[in-house]
């Protein structure tokens, strides 16, 4: 068995945890590999191989991401096209998507024994078109957010579902979230909390200028089209996938949102159910 370990070395304890993870896996008779780009950034790790970024996901049985939720999301999106299963180890703070804390590395033995479950998580495909041409394509595990720029002004956003108009929003923005992302920005904006294995997509307005705007829940095979209506004050609309780099959505462009071709595969080695994890992770930490 081979496991690819993907650490986020910007986290304070990530290097230390990476060494401990590789040591634990070595003790289980499991081969460990890391990205060759990290070979000079980590202390020597006995038995670990350094391979190319492409080989990292191609040649493994499991992926272990070490960091916070952002680290897990990036690794899961990279692993999904290869059908690789992923488990997250927390080197951050809240880390809702991380299955294990650094004190629980003994549970990695479940990967060898086969005592784990795999939970499929719906992903979104986000395509940006301008003047009829595809300009950008992204996959999202949590959400795609449409929001204003630096000015504190409302934006006008129109949404269609399967070709039919749903709503014209005058708001700070709107969020399309997967069930996995329902406990992220969408929840903070008043969106529904959704059990992560349910196949639906939620649409939540952010601070809408209306008394009747409410979140929607749509079937996972719904095809959305989002456009920005030009305003007299010149306020621009931007969109971002999983909190990444923002992209201007001009009035002559549109964004198409569909279910992605592949699901993310998350490994669970604990008996906790969704509500247990939710309550534990959302406790206020001082």
N, C-alpha and C positions, 0 to 999 in steps of 0.2 A: 504494500500500500504506500502511496505517495501523497503527501499533503503539501500544498502551497501555502506559505505563510505570508500575509500581506500586512505589514505594520505601517502605521502612520507615525513616523518618527518625530513629528512636531509635538506629539503628546509626551509629557514629561517622563512617564515610566514605560513608554512603548518599547525601547531597546531592552530594558530589563525584562519585561514581560515576554518579548520575542525569544530571548535566550531561554527563559523558563519553559515556554511552550515547546521549543525545539528539543530541550532536554527531556521533557515529559514524553514527547512523541518517540524520541530515540529509545527511551526505556521500554516503550511498548512495541518496539521493533518496526516502527514506521519511519520511512524516509521523508526528509524535510527538504523543501527547496524555496529559495527566495529570489527576488528580482536581482539580476546582476548589477542593476543601477545602484543597489544598496550595499554592494560589497565593501566599499570604503567607509560606509557610515555606521556600520555595526561592529561590535567587538567580535573576535573570533568565536564561531559557534561550531562545536565538534559535529562532524558528520553532515552538516548542511551543505547543499549544493546551490550554486548561483546560476540561474538560467535566464534566457531572454524573456522579455515581457510576453511575447506571444506563446512561448513554450510553457510559461508559468501556468497558464490556464488550460492549455491543451493536454498536458501530460500528467495531470493529477487526478486523484480520486475525490479529494475534498479541498475546499479553500477555507482557510482561517483568516479572518480580518481582525486586526488588533487596533483599537482606537475608539472613536465615538460613533454615533449614528451615521455621520457623513462618510466615515471610512468604510462602514459596512455597506452603505448604498453604492459607493463607487466600485467596491469589489464585487458586489452582487450583480451590478449591471455588466461588468466585464465578464463574469462567470456565466451569466445566463445564456448567451449564444452557444456556449459549449456544453450546456446541460449539466454544469457542475454544481454540487451541493455546497452550501456555505454555512459556517458558524462564526458568530462574532464574539470577541472577548473584549471586555470593557477596559479601556485605558483612558476613558473620559469621565464625564460627570453623570448625566441622566442615562444616555445610551439605551434607549428603549429597545432598539433592535439587537442589542448584544445578549446572547444567550448566557454567557458565563462571566463571572468576575475573576480576577487573577487568583483569588483564593480557592477557586473551584476547578483547577486544571486536572485534578484526578478524574473528573468526569469525562475527559477526552478518551478514556478507555472504552467508552460506549461506541466510539467510531469503529474500533477494532472488533468489538463483540457484536456489532450490529444492533445494539440496544438503543436505537434512536428512531425518531419519526421525521419525515420530510414534509414540510408545509409549503405548498405552492402559493406564491404571492403574485397577484395580477400586476402587470406593468402597463404603462401607457406609451404609445407611440405618438410623438409630437412633430408635426411637419409644418414648416413655415414656407408659404408661397408668396412670391412678389412678382407682379406682372405675368402671372401664369406659370412661372418657373419655380421649381423646388429650390429653396436657398439653404435650408437647414433641416436636419432630422435628428431627433433625440429620443432616448428612452427615459422614462421616469418610474421610479419605484414609489415615491411619496406623492408628488403633486406637480402640477404646472400652474404657475400663478401669473395673473395679469394685473398690473398695478401702475400707478402713476410714477412720474419721474421725481425730480427734486422738489418741484413746486408743490405746495400744499393745496391742491385743487382736485376737484372730482374729475373722473374720466368717464367717457361714454363707451360702453362695450356692448356689442350685440352678439347673441348666442343663438345658433341653430342646432337642432338635434335631428338627425336623419333628414336633413333638408327643410325642416319646418322651424319657423321662428319660435324660440322659447321665451326670451326676454331681452329687453334693452335696459342695461344697468347704468345708472348714474351713481357711481360709488367710488370708494378708494381702490377697488379692484374686485376680481373674482378668482376663486380657487377651484380647480378640478383635482380631486384627490382620489387615490386608490384607497381600498380599505386599510392597507398598511399606513398610508399617509393621513388617515382620518384622525390620528392622535397627534399630529404635528400642527402645522400652521392652521389647517382647516378647523381643528378643535378650538384653537385660540380665537378664531373668528366666529365661533358659535355653530360650527358644523356638527353633524352627527358623528358619534363614535361607532365604528363598524367593525364587527368581528373580522379579522384579517383574511380569513379564507373564503369569505363571501365574494361572489363575482358581481360586483356593482361598481359604479363610478359616481362620486358625489360632486355636486356643484354648489359652492357656498359663496354668496356675495360678501364683500368686506366693507362694513360700514355703509350700507346702501342709503341713498337719500330717498327713503320710501318707508311707509308704515306697514307695507304688506309683503315685502320681499322675504322669502324664506329659502332655506337650502332645499335642493332637489337630490333625489337618488335615482339613477338611471341604470338600465341593464348594461352589462359589460360590453355588449356588442354595438352599443350606440355610437354613431359617428357624429362628432361635433365639429362645427365651424365657427370660429370666433373672429370678429372683425372689430376695428376701432373706428368710431365715428369722429370725424373732424370737428373740433370745437373752435368757437370764435376766439377763445383765449389762448389757443395754440398748445394746450396741454397735450403731452404725448403719452402713449401707452407702451409699456414694455412687458415682455413676458420672460419667465425664468423657469427652468426645469430643475426640480430638486434643489432649489436655492443656488444654482450655478450662475454663470455669466448671463446677464440680461441681454435681450435682443429687442430693438425697437420694432414695434408693429405699426407700420405706416397705414394711412387710410386706403391705399391701393393694394394692400396685402391681406392675407388671412392665415389663420392657423387651423390646421386639421388635427383633431385629437381622436385616436382610436385605441382599442386594446392592442398591446404589443404582440408580436409574433410568438414570443416566448415568455414564460413565467420565471420569476426568481425562485430559487429553491433554497429554503432555509431549514437548517437542521435543528431539531430540538432534542435535548438529552435529559430534560427534566419533566416531571409529571405536572408542573404548573399549567393551569389553563389560562385563557386569554384574560379573564377578569382578575385572576391572581396577579399576573404580570403587570396588568394595567395599574392596579391599586398600589403595588409595590413600587413601580417606577415613578408614579406621579405623586408620591409622598414628597412634601416640601423638604428640601435638604438645605441646611444652613451651612 
